């Protein structure tokens, strides 16, 4: 019979008319989350769903995910369809026994929406990835979250009391590319877990060369998680990483051309100033990264700011500030 209830992000629920309200920025993807009585069997240090967390069970990052009867929610989504407010549907899966089977059941029922389907899940075997592809899943995301094996072990792996292994994540990502194709696989990286800029940029380059896209997140310390006392990354640092990711994935620069100081902080994007300014001019480097049509409003920030990932085009003053942060406040010397 499948899951009787499903969690839906608050913004998605408002857009579907399941809850009355007004979203400051409506989501352009319908975000769904598997419902499970109890917590995720994993223990990621930053996640409110973690086995050892004491956070509210309806939270994922900063977003509330109220639960609804599955049939009601999917009927609303099917009625909205391709002519509605969404460009795709994204099913996010927490880890528990039977999660894969529940996911397949939901995917089969999601087809009636006519929307392209993305899934964000734990590492899977090639046979299970092929099952997802056969079920008409268009894109798959397998979050690394950490930019190095050392950080991974501390926040997701053995040192965090979790089941995950760095090598298994990378192996599953490579398998996903062979099954879904280059450009159809995504991973998540969180800025602020103790990594260096160089670690992030090197990994983003390696993933991009494999045909894997990176969706960037800023660490958002949530009460009740192991990292609740940590600080989020500075906005200036995050802007630099956003710009580096954009340049790498667009083929405008490479990690090997970039420069870093002795602390691994990025100091040179490997481009001439006028080329760099042109690349930033659209504001796209500072918008939400991920699957096409994904804007994830306020996933890692409060609606009142500061905004790490813009869920909409930047206003002129926002763009100028973002550019100044990305290249340093001395960017005015570059002629803008």
C-alpha positions in Angstrom: 0.0 0.0 0.0 2.9 2.3 0.6 3.3 5.3 2.8 0.1 6.7 4.2 1.6 10.0 5.1 4.2 12.2 3.5 6.1 15.3 4.6 6.0 18.3 2.4 8.0 21.5 2.7 6.0 24.4 4.1 6.4 26.5 1.0 5.3 23.6 -1.2 2.3 22.9 1.0 1.2 26.6 0.8 1.6 26.5 -3.0 -0.5 23.3 -3.2 -3.2 24.8 -1.0 -2.7 22.3 1.7 -2.0 25.1 4.2 -3.2 28.6 4.1 -0.5 31.2 4.0 1.8 33.2 1.7 5.3 32.2 0.9 7.8 35.1 0.7 9.3 33.4 -2.3 7.3 30.4 -3.7 9.3 27.3 -4.4 9.7 26.3 -8.1 10.2 22.7 -7.2 7.7 20.6 -5.2 9.8 19.3 -2.2 8.6 16.0 -0.6 10.2 14.0 2.2 9.5 10.4 3.1 7.5 10.0 6.3 8.8 7.7 9.0 7.8 7.1 12.6 11.1 7.8 14.3 14.3 9.3 13.2 16.7 8.6 10.3 19.0 5.7 11.1 22.0 7.8 10.1 23.5 10.3 12.5 24.8 13.3 10.4 26.0 15.9 12.8 24.2 18.8 11.1 20.8 17.2 10.5 17.6 17.6 12.6 16.5 14.2 11.4 19.7 12.4 12.7 19.3 9.5 15.0 20.9 11.3 17.9 19.3 14.7 17.4 16.7 16.2 19.7 15.4 18.6 17.1 11.8 18.8 16.0 11.0 15.8 13.8 9.3 18.0 11.2 12.5 19.9 10.4 15.1 19.4 7.7 17.6 22.2 7.8 15.6 25.4 8.6 12.5 24.3 6.7 9.4 22.8 8.4 8.0 19.7 6.7 4.4 19.1 8.0 2.9 15.7 7.3 -0.2 15.1 5.2 -2.2 12.1 4.0 -0.2 10.9 0.9 -3.3 10.6 -1.3 -4.4 14.1 -0.6 -1.0 15.6 -1.3 -0.4 13.6 -4.5 -3.8 14.5 -5.8 -3.1 18.2 -5.3 0.3 17.8 -7.0 -1.3 15.9 -10.0 -4.0 18.6 -10.3 -1.3 21.3 -10.5 0.8 19.3 -13.0 3.0 21.0 -15.6 0.8 24.0 -15.8 1.1 24.7 -12.1 3.8 26.6 -10.1 6.4 23.8 -10.2 9.1 22.9 -12.7 9.9 19.5 -11.1 9.3 17.4 -8.0 12.1 16.4 -5.6 11.7 13.4 -3.3 14.1 13.5 -0.3 14.6 10.2 1.4 15.7 9.7 5.0 17.5 6.4 5.9 15.5 3.6 7.5 14.6 0.0 6.7 12.3 -0.1 3.8 13.1 3.5 2.6 14.0 2.3 -0.9 10.7 0.4 -1.4 8.7 3.3 0.0 10.5 5.6 -2.5 9.7 3.4 -5.5 6.1 3.3 -4.5 6.0 7.1 -4.2 7.8 7.6 -7.5 5.2 5.5 -9.3 2.4 7.6 -7.9 4.3 10.9 -8.6 4.3 10.2 -12.4 0.7 11.4 -12.6 2.0 15.0 -12.0 3.8 15.0 -15.3 6.7 16.7 -13.7 10.3 15.6 -14.0 11.3 13.7 -10.9 14.5 14.1 -8.9 15.4 12.0 -5.8 17.9 12.8 -3.1 18.9 9.7 -1.2 21.7 7.7 0.5 24.3 5.8 -1.6 22.6 2.9 -3.5 23.9 -0.1 -5.3 24.0 -0.1 -9.1 21.0 -2.4 -9.3 18.9 -0.1 -7.2 20.0 3.0 -9.2 18.9 1.1 -12.3 15.5 0.5 -10.7 15.2 4.3 -10.1 16.1 5.0 -13.7 13.6 2.4 -14.9 10.9 4.1 -12.7 11.4 7.3 -14.8 13.5 9.2 -12.2 15.2 11.9 -14.2 17.9 12.9 -11.8 19.5 11.5 -8.6 21.3 13.3 -5.8 23.7 11.5 -3.4 24.9 14.1 -0.8 28.5 14.0 0.2 28.0 17.1 2.3 31.6 17.1 3.4 34.5 18.3 1.1 37.1 15.9 2.4 37.3 12.4 3.8 38.5 13.7 7.2 35.5 16.1 7.6 33.2 13.4 6.2 34.2 10.9 8.9 33.6 13.5 11.6 30.2 14.7 10.5 28.7 11.7 8.7 30.9 8.6 9.1 32.2 6.5 11.9 33.3 9.3 14.2 29.8 10.7 14.0 28.3 7.3 14.9 26.9 7.1 11.3 26.9 4.2 8.8 28.4 6.1 5.9 31.8 5.7 4.2 33.5 8.2 2.0 34.6 5.6 -0.6 31.0 4.2 -0.8 29.5 7.6 -1.5 32.0 8.3 -4.3 31.5 4.8 -5.7 27.7 5.3 -5.8 28.0 8.7 -7.4 30.2 7.2 -10.2 27.7 4.4 -10.7 24.9 6.9 -10.9 26.7 8.8 -13.7 27.1 5.6 -15.7 23.3 4.9 -15.3 21.7 8.4 -15.4 24.3 10.1 -17.6 26.7 13.0 -17.2 24.9 16.1 -16.0 22.1 14.1 -14.4 23.7 13.4 -11.1 24.1 15.9 -8.2 25.8 15.9 -4.8 25.5 18.4 -2.0 28.4 20.2 -0.3 28.0 22.2 2.9 30.3 25.1 3.5 31.3 25.6 7.1 32.1 22.1 8.4 35.8 22.8 9.0 37.0 22.3 5.4 39.3 24.6 3.5 38.3 26.5 0.4 40.9 24.5 -1.5 39.2 21.3 -0.4 35.9 22.5 -1.7 37.2 23.8 -5.1 39.3 20.7 -5.7 36.4 18.3 -5.0 34.0 20.4 -7.1 36.5 20.2 -10.0 36.9 16.4 -9.7 33.1 16.0 -9.5 32.5 18.3 -12.5 35.1 16.3 -14.5 33.0 13.2 -13.8 29.8 14.8 -14.9 28.5 15.4 -11.4 27.0 18.8 -10.4 27.4 20.3 -7.0 24.6 22.0 -5.0 26.1 24.3 -2.4 24.7 24.8 1.1 25.8 26.9 4.0 26.0 25.3 7.4 22.9 26.2 9.3 23.3 25.3 13.0 20.0 23.8 14.2 19.1 23.5 17.9 19.2 19.9 19.0 21.9 18.8 16.4 25.5 17.9 17.2 26.6 21.1 15.5 24.1 23.4 17.1 26.9 25.5 18.7 28.8 25.9 15.5 29.0 29.1 13.5 27.7 29.4 9.9 30.3 30.4 7.3 30.9 34.1 6.7 28.8 35.5 3.8 32.0 36.7 2.1 33.6 33.3 2.2 30.4 31.7 0.9 30.2 34.1 -2.0 33.8 33.2 -3.0 32.9 29.5 -3.0 29.7 30.1 -5.0 31.7 32.0 -7.6 34.4 29.3 -7.8 31.7 26.5 -8.2 30.0 28.5 -11.0 33.3 29.1 -12.9 34.3 25.5 -12.6 31.0 24.1 -13.7 30.6 26.5 -16.6 34.1 25.7 -17.8 35.3 29.3 -17.3 38.1 28.3 -14.9 39.6 25.3 -13.2 40.9 24.4 -9.8 44.4 24.1 -11.2 44.3 27.8 -12.3 43.0 29.1 -9.0 45.2 30.4 -6.2 45.0 29.7 -2.5 47.0 31.1 0.5 48.8 29.1 3.1 45.5 28.5 4.9 43.8 27.2 1.8 41.7 30.3 1.3 40.9 31.3 -2.2 42.7 34.4 -3.4 42.7 34.0 -7.2 40.0 32.6 -9.5 42.3 32.1 -12.4 40.7 34.7 -14.6 41.4 38.2 -15.8 39.4 40.9 -13.8 37.2 41.9 -16.7 36.3 38.2 -17.5 35.5 37.6 -13.8 33.2 40.7 -13.6 31.4 39.6 -16.8 30.9 36.1 -15.4 29.3 37.5 -12.2 27.1 40.0 -14.1 24.0 37.9 -14.4 23.9 37.1 -10.6 23.6 33.4 -11.4 26.6 32.4 -9.4 24.9 33.5 -6.2 21.5 31.9 -6.9 20.5 28.5 -5.6 22.5 25.7 -7.2 21.1 22.2 -7.9 18.7 20.6 -10.3 17.1 22.7 -13.0 14.1 24.5 -11.5 15.3 24.2 -7.9 15.3 27.4 -5.9 15.0 26.0 -2.3 13.8 29.2 -0.6 15.4 29.9 2.8 16.6 26.4 3.2 19.8 27.5 5.0 18.8 31.0 6.0 16.1 33.0 7.8 13.7 34.9 5.5 15.1 38.1 7.1 18.6 37.2 5.9 21.4 37.1 5.4 20.6 35.2 2.2 23.3 32.7 1.2 21.5 31.2 -1.8 19.2 33.6 -3.6 16.0 31.8 -4.6 15.2 34.5 -7.2 17.2 36.9 -9.5 19.2 39.3 -7.5 18.3 43.0 -7.3 21.0 45.5 -8.5 22.1 46.4 -5.0 22.2 42.7 -4.0 24.3 41.9 -7.0 26.8 44.6 -6.3 27.2 43.5 -2.7 27.6 39.9 -3.7 30.2 40.7 -6.3 32.2 42.9 -3.8 32.2 40.0 -1.3 33.2 37.5 -3.9 36.3 39.3 -5.1 37.1 41.2 -2.0 36.3 44.8 -0.9 39.2 46.0 -2.9 37.4 45.0 -6.1 36.7 48.7 -6.7 40.3 48.9 -7.8 39.4 46.6 -10.7 37.3 49.3 -12.3 33.7 48.8 -11.2 
